[in-house]
Amino acid sequence: MAHLTEFIVVPVTRTIRTLTTEVVLSQNDGMPVVCALNFDHVSLAQRDRIGPVLCTLPESRWSEVRQALLVVCGFGGQETS
């Protein structure tokens, strides 16, 4: 089966700015320290440059990811039905 050669990636930083374009992660999410996904710097990365999985977000956290992406893409982050 063919696979995509690139992934959408979001950098993780220990600097938490409490922005609407961040999703904070903690040890409860499987991260070694409290940090934030910074959706202001979404980019593409080659599959062969991706390291091991550090954590996975449960479905209940994906609404936060969606909200951050809406804000960074200029859609104001308004929830829709």
C-alpha positions in Angstrom: 0.0 0.0 0.0 1.3 3.4 -0.9 1.9 5.9 1.9 2.1 9.7 2.0 5.7 10.9 2.1 4.9 14.0 4.0 3.0 14.7 7.2 1.5 17.9 8.7 3.5 18.6 11.8 3.1 21.1 14.7 6.1 22.0 16.8 6.1 21.5 20.5 7.6 24.0 22.9 8.1 24.3 26.6 7.3 28.0 26.3 3.6 28.3 27.0 2.2 31.7 26.0 -1.5 30.8 26.6 -2.4 31.7 23.0 -5.6 30.5 21.3 -3.3 28.8 18.7 -1.7 26.6 21.4 -2.8 23.3 22.8 -1.1 22.6 26.2 0.1 19.0 26.9 1.2 17.5 30.1 2.5 14.3 31.7 -1.2 13.2 31.7 -1.0 13.2 27.8 2.2 11.2 27.9 4.7 14.1 27.4 7.7 14.2 29.7 7.1 17.8 30.7 4.3 20.4 30.3 4.6 21.9 26.9 2.4 23.3 24.1 1.7 22.5 20.5 2.3 25.7 18.6 -0.1 25.9 15.6 1.3 29.2 14.5 4.1 27.2 12.9 2.3 24.3 11.1 4.4 22.8 8.4 5.1 19.6 6.4 7.8 17.1 7.2 9.2 14.1 5.4 8.0 10.8 6.7 11.6 9.5 7.0 12.5 12.5 9.3 9.7 11.8 11.8 11.0 10.2 15.0 9.2 7.9 17.4 5.7 8.8 18.7 5.9 10.6 22.1 2.2 10.6 22.8 -1.2 10.4 21.2 -4.2 12.6 22.0 -7.5 11.0 23.0 -10.5 11.9 20.8 -11.7 14.2 23.6 -8.7 16.5 23.0 -9.1 16.9 19.2 -11.6 19.7 19.6 -8.8 21.8 21.1 -6.6 21.0 18.0 -9.5 21.9 15.7 -10.1 25.2 17.5 -6.4 26.1 17.3 -6.3 25.3 13.6 -9.4 27.4 12.9 -7.9 30.4 14.7 -4.5 30.1 12.9 -6.2 29.8 9.5 -8.1 33.0 10.1 -11.6 31.5 10.7 -11.8 33.0 14.1 -12.1 29.7 15.8 -15.9 29.8 15.9 -17.4 26.5 16.7 -19.8 25.2 14.1 -22.5 22.6 14.3 
